[in-house]
Amino acid sequence: MTTAPYTDGRARRGVSLAKGPIGLLGLVSLIFGVLGFIFASRNFSIDFPRGTVNGTTFLGIEGNGWTWVAFAAAGVLLLLGSPVHWGAKSMAFIVGLVLVVGALIGLSDGNDVLGVVAVNDWTVLAFGAGGLLAIVLAMLPRVGGGGGVPVAEDRRGGRFRRTRTTTEREPVAHGGALDDRP
């Protein structure tokens, strides 16, 4: 085998396909939430659970203060989770589920989500598409991890590399020479 041995006892991990796109989705959502809060309605009135709240539109999306906070909070959570693979995937899945549920509630009501978040058809579409995209991104794997597992030592001190496809021992370079002791 031509790959270097794993001398530190850890398996090589590979590149996360989830971190970058989730961070980008979080950044877009945060910017949109802040801009909506600046240029559209900042009304935080609620009429929970069956009332109707309305807002103004920004780029076709209707929202009140809670709508823009929802966009910004989703963006912040995605950005905070994006530096590590498992955090990005976990946060994207949670935020995606919340956005999809919000979209479904908004779709069934037509005017708002539980009398708190003002929505129109475009808001429902943005919540639903953003949520589904986050869930899909949460399913992305790591790639290019190397294919082997860490170097191990047998009972007699000989170092060998275990592979997934075979149980045979393969000698590993040790101190400039092959360690192929029986």
ZIFENHU-V199561 format. One record per pair of residues at least 12 apart in sequence whose ideal C-beta (glycine too) atoms are under 10 Angstrom apart, sorted by the first residue. I is the first residue (numbers start at 1). J is the second residue. Records with the same first field share a line. If there is no record, write none. Layout:
I->J  J
This chain:
1->147  148  161  163  170  171  172
3->146  147  148  161
4->146  148  151  172  173
5->148  150  151  159  160  161  170  172  173  174
6->146  148  149  150  151  152  161  172
7->150  151  159  172  173  174
8->150  151
9->150  151  152
10->149  150
11->145  146  147  148  149  150
12->142  144  145  146  147  148  149  150
13->85  142  144  145  146
14->85  141  142  143  144  145  146  147
15->85  141  142  143  144  145
16->82  84  85  86  88  89  140  141  142  143
17->85  88  89  137  139  140  141  142  143  144
18->81  82  84  85  86  87  88  89  90  92  136  137  138  139  140  141  142
19->81  82  83  84  85  87  88  89  92  137  140  142
20->82  88  137  140
21->78  82  88  92  133  134  136  137  140
22->78  79  81  82  85  87  88  89  91  92  95  96  133  134  137  138  140
23->75  78  79  80  81  82  83  88  92  137
24->78  79  82  137
25->74  75  78  79  82  88  92  95  96  130  133  134  137
26->74  75  76  77  78  79  80  81  82  88  91  92  95  134
27->75  76  78  79  82
28->71  75  78  130
29->70  71  72  73  74  75  76  77  78  79  95  99  126  130  134
30->71  72  73  74  75  76  77  78  79
31->71  72  75
32->58  59  61  63  68  71  72  74  75  126  130
33->63  67  68  69  70  71  72  73  74  75  76
34->68  71  72  75
35->58  59  68  71  72
36->55  56  57  58  59  61  62  63  64  65  67  68  69  70  71  72  123
37->58  63  64  65  67  68  69  71  72
38->58  68
39->56  57  58  59  68
40->55  56  57  58  59  61  62  63  64  65  67  68  118
41->53  54  55  56  57  58  62  63  64  65  66  67  68  118
42->55  56  63  64  65  68  69
43->55  56  63  64  65  66  67  118
44->64  65  66  69  116
45->64  65  66  115  116  118
46->64  65  66  112  114  115  116  117
47->112  114  115  116
48->112  114  115  116
49->113  114  115  116
50->109  112  114  115
51->111  112  114  115  116
52->109  110  111  112  115  118
53->65  66  67  111  112  113  114  115  116  117  118  119
54->111  112  118  119  120
55->67  68  112  117  118  119  120  123
56->118
57->118  120  122  123
59->122  126
60->120  121  122  123  125  126
61->118  119  120  121  122  123  124  125  126  127
62->111  112  117  118  119  120  121  122  123  124
63->117  118  119  120  122  123  126
64->112  116  117  118  119
65->116  117  118
66->112  113  114  116  117  118
67->102  106  112  113  116  117  118  119  120  123  126  127
68->117  118
69->117
70->98  99  102  113  116  117  119  123  127
71->99  117  123  126  127  130
73->95  98
74->91  92  94  95  96  98  99  102  127  130  131  134
75->95  130
76->95
77->91  92  94  95  98  134
78->91  92  94  95  96  130  134  137
79->91
81->93  94  95  138
85->140  141  142
88->134  137  138  140
89->134  137  138  139  140  141  142
90->138
91->134  138
92->131  133  134  135  136  137  138  139  140
93->134  135  137  138  139
94->134  135  138
95->130  131  134  135  138
96->130  131  132  133  134  135  136  137  138
97->131  134  135  138
98->127  131  134
99->126  127  128  129  130  131  132  133  134  135
100->127  128  129  130  131  132  134  135
101->113  127  128  131
102->114  116  117  119  123  124  127  128  130  131
103->119  123  124  125  126  127  128  129  130  131  132
104->124  127  128  131
105->117  119  124  127
106->118  119  120  121  123  124  125  127  128
107->119  121  124  125  127  128
108->124
109->124
110->124
113->127
147->163  164  165
148->161  162  163  164  170
149->161  162  163  164
150->162
151->170  172  174
152->169  172
153->172  179
154->169  181  182
156->181  182
157->174  179  181
158->171  172  174  179  180  181  182
159->171  172  173  174  175  178  179  180  181
160->172  179  180
